[in-house]
Amino acid sequence: MEDKKAKFLRIYANIPESLRGDIIVIVDEKTYTWNTAYFEIKNNTHLGKKILKSLEETNIIWVKKNKK
């Protein structure tokens, strides 16, 4: 989960402020912007975990998996 969080935070840091109010994900039939997603993810909330999972499933963020 930490890799996903770190990846999201790096992406968020590079998003222009003018776009941070745009909707990026729908979770449980509610929309979330970059800003609200950032708040939830940074504070490690249950909703933040759901947002990260949804962002990964839609390939907005992805983390390379280590091959063993």
C-alpha positions in Angstrom: 0.0 0.0 0.0 2.9 2.4 0.8 4.2 2.1 -2.8 0.8 3.1 -4.1 0.6 6.0 -1.7 4.1 7.2 -2.6 3.3 7.0 -6.3 0.1 9.0 -5.9 1.8 11.7 -3.8 4.5 12.0 -6.5 1.9 12.3 -9.2 -0.2 14.8 -7.2 2.9 17.0 -6.6 3.3 17.3 -10.4 -0.4 18.1 -11.1 -0.9 21.8 -11.8 -3.0 23.5 -9.1 -5.6 24.5 -11.6 -6.4 20.8 -12.2 -6.5 19.6 -8.7 -10.2 20.4 -8.4 -10.9 18.0 -11.3 -12.7 14.7 -10.5 -10.4 11.7 -10.9 -12.3 8.8 -9.3 -15.7 7.6 -8.3 -15.9 5.4 -5.1 -19.1 4.2 -3.7 -21.1 6.3 -6.2 -19.3 9.5 -4.9 -16.9 11.6 -6.9 -13.5 12.7 -5.6 -11.1 15.3 -6.9 -7.3 15.3 -6.8 -7.5 17.4 -3.6 -10.0 15.3 -1.7 -8.1 12.1 -2.8 -4.9 13.7 -1.6 -6.4 14.5 1.8 -7.8 11.0 2.3 -4.7 9.2 1.1 -2.2 11.4 3.0 -4.2 10.8 6.2 -4.4 7.0 5.7 -8.1 6.8 6.0 -10.2 3.8 5.0 -11.6 5.9 2.2 -8.1 6.8 1.1 -7.3 3.1 0.8 -10.4 2.6 -1.4 -9.5 5.5 -3.5 -5.9 4.1 -4.1 -7.3 0.7 -5.0 -9.7 2.3 -7.5 -7.0 4.5 -9.0 -4.8 1.4 -9.4 -7.6 -0.6 -11.0 -8.2 2.1 -13.6 -4.5 2.4 -14.2 -4.3 6.1 -13.1 -1.5 4.9 -10.9 0.4 1.7 -11.1 3.2 0.2 -9.2 5.6 -2.3 -10.7 5.5 -5.6 -8.9 8.8 -7.2 -7.9 9.4 -10.5 -9.6 10.8 -13.2 -7.3 
